[in-house]
Amino acid sequence: PITDFVKDLGITDERGYIITNELMEPVEGIYAAGDVRQKVLRQVVTATNDGAIVGQQVGQGLNN
């Protein structure tokens, strides 16, 4: 994955994938979606789902 820009944050695994919770956050307020996330299945459908979850979380944050 192309995640060198976050490697100093300590949020990636040994292969460079970003480790997230179920809300796609490696840490609160930072989001990761798609094939940069640590997960078992890699495909476009899961990336689209991840992006939708992030969009929902960001939208909720704007409404608070």
C-alpha distance (Angstrom), angle and dihedral (degrees) to the residues before:
residue distance angle dihedral
P1 . . .
I2 3.79 . .
T3 3.80 98.3 .
D4 3.80 103.2 126.8
F5 3.80 89.1 118.2
V6 3.84 90.0 68.3
K7 3.80 100.7 35.1
D8 3.83 92.7 105.7
L9 3.83 91.0 56.5
G10 3.82 93.0 70.0
I11 3.82 93.9 -127.9
T12 3.81 99.5 118.3
D13 3.77 132.5 84.8
E14 3.80 124.6 -125.6
R15 3.82 91.1 -81.6
G16 3.81 94.2 50.4
Y17 3.81 99.1 -102.8
I18 3.81 116.4 139.1
I19 3.80 113.7 -115.0
T20 3.83 111.0 -137.6
N21 3.77 140.2 173.7
E22 3.82 123.6 -123.5
L23 3.82 90.0 -79.5
M24 3.84 90.5 58.4
E25 3.81 92.0 -108.8
P26 3.80 121.9 134.2
V27 3.82 84.7 -173.4
E28 3.78 129.5 -2.2
G29 3.80 112.1 -71.3
I30 3.82 96.3 15.0
Y31 3.80 117.8 93.9
A32 3.80 133.8 -164.7
A33 3.79 126.7 -170.9
G34 3.76 138.0 177.4
D35 3.76 130.1 7.2
V36 3.81 95.3 -10.3
R37 3.82 89.6 70.7
Q38 3.78 122.4 93.5
K39 3.82 106.2 -111.8
V40 3.77 142.5 128.1
L41 3.82 100.7 -116.1
R42 3.81 121.6 53.4
Q43 3.78 119.2 -168.6
V44 3.78 141.9 118.6
V45 3.80 93.3 -98.8
T46 3.79 92.9 60.1
A47 3.81 90.9 46.1
T48 3.81 89.9 53.6
N49 3.80 90.5 49.1
D50 3.79 91.7 48.9
G51 3.80 90.9 50.7
A52 3.81 91.0 51.0
I53 3.81 90.9 52.2
V54 3.81 91.4 49.7
G55 3.81 91.0 48.2
Q56 3.79 90.2 51.8
Q57 3.81 92.1 49.2
V58 3.80 93.1 48.4
G59 3.79 91.0 47.0
Q60 3.79 91.3 52.0
G61 3.79 90.0 49.8
L62 3.80 91.1 54.1
N63 3.79 90.8 52.5
N64 3.82 94.4 53.7
